[in-house]
Amino acid sequence: FFKFAGDALLVLFEHFHIESADKVQQPETFAEVAHRSIACAMRCAQTVFVEGNVSLRLKCALGSSSLFGMHLGRGDRREFLIAGNAIEQVARAELEVLTAKT
């Protein structure tokens, strides 16, 4: 799951892995999920997006916890709200990321 959040991208890594449509979800260990999310963050951080003479590099922050999600609104004005300790952890880490030297 991913969601654009203003000028950021929020990516969630579930604690399950689906092998194929006909198999039951097999739980991953926390270490496997952590490794997968860190590998993705590192790859994103190493990628430079270029459009004309403008370049963009992503900075990444990671958090870990159970999350709560719900749809808010109706009709053409709907948002998906995600809350949990991981969101707070990322918000705190964002301050470090914003001041990091590139």
C-alpha positions as CSV (number, residue, x, y, z in Angstrom):
1,F,0.0,0.0,0.0
2,F,1.2,3.5,-0.7
3,K,-0.3,7.0,-0.4
4,F,0.9,10.4,-1.6
5,A,0.9,12.6,1.5
6,G,1.5,16.2,0.3
7,D,5.0,16.2,-1.1
8,A,5.8,12.8,0.5
9,L,5.0,9.2,-0.3
10,L,3.8,6.9,2.5
11,V,4.6,3.2,2.0
12,L,3.3,0.5,4.2
13,F,4.8,-3.0,4.4
14,E,2.4,-5.6,5.8
15,H,3.5,-8.3,8.0
16,F,2.2,-10.9,5.5
17,H,3.5,-12.1,2.1
18,I,1.2,-13.6,-0.6
19,E,2.9,-16.3,-2.6
20,S,0.1,-16.5,-5.2
21,A,-3.7,-16.0,-5.4
22,D,-4.4,-19.7,-4.6
23,K,-2.2,-19.9,-1.5
24,V,-2.9,-18.7,2.0
25,Q,-0.9,-15.7,3.3
26,Q,2.3,-16.8,5.1
27,P,3.4,-14.6,7.9
28,E,6.9,-13.1,7.6
29,T,9.1,-12.5,10.6
30,F,9.5,-9.0,11.8
31,A,13.2,-9.2,10.7
32,E,12.1,-10.1,7.1
33,V,9.6,-7.2,6.9
34,A,12.2,-4.8,8.3
35,H,14.8,-6.1,5.8
36,R,12.4,-5.6,2.9
37,S,11.4,-2.1,4.0
38,I,15.0,-1.0,4.6
39,A,16.1,-2.4,1.2
40,C,13.2,-0.5,-0.5
41,A,14.0,2.8,1.4
42,M,17.7,2.5,0.5
43,R,16.9,1.9,-3.2
44,C,14.5,4.9,-3.2
45,A,17.1,7.1,-1.5
46,Q,19.7,6.2,-4.1
47,T,17.4,7.0,-7.0
48,V,17.6,10.5,-8.6
49,F,14.6,11.6,-10.7
50,V,15.4,14.1,-13.4
51,E,12.9,16.2,-15.4
52,G,14.6,18.8,-17.6
53,N,17.1,20.7,-15.5
54,V,15.4,19.8,-12.2
55,S,16.5,16.8,-10.1
56,L,14.8,15.2,-7.2
57,R,16.1,12.8,-4.6
58,L,13.9,11.1,-2.1
59,K,14.8,11.1,1.6
60,C,13.4,8.2,3.7
61,A,12.3,7.7,7.3
62,L,11.1,4.4,8.7
63,G,8.8,3.5,11.7
64,S,7.3,0.3,13.0
65,S,4.1,-0.4,14.8
66,S,0.5,-1.6,14.4
67,L,-1.6,0.9,12.4
68,F,-5.2,1.9,12.3
69,G,-6.8,3.0,9.0
70,M,-10.2,4.4,8.1
71,H,-11.9,6.1,5.2
72,L,-13.2,9.7,6.0
73,G,-15.6,11.7,3.9
74,R,-17.9,10.6,1.1
75,G,-18.6,11.1,-2.5
76,D,-15.8,12.8,-4.4
77,R,-14.1,14.1,-1.2
78,R,-12.7,11.0,0.5
79,E,-9.5,10.5,2.4
80,F,-7.8,7.5,4.0
81,L,-6.5,8.2,7.5
82,I,-3.7,6.2,8.9
83,A,-2.7,6.5,12.6
84,G,-0.3,4.7,14.9
85,N,3.0,5.0,16.6
86,A,4.9,4.3,13.3
87,I,3.4,7.5,11.8
88,E,4.6,9.5,14.9
89,Q,8.1,7.9,14.6
90,V,8.3,8.9,10.9
91,A,7.2,12.4,11.7
92,R,10.0,12.7,14.3
93,A,12.5,11.2,11.9
94,E,11.4,13.6,9.2
95,L,12.9,16.5,11.2
96,E,16.3,14.7,11.0
97,V,15.8,13.8,7.3
98,L,14.9,17.4,6.4
99,T,18.2,18.7,7.9
100,A,20.4,15.8,6.5
101,K,23.2,16.8,4.2
102,T,22.9,15.2,0.8
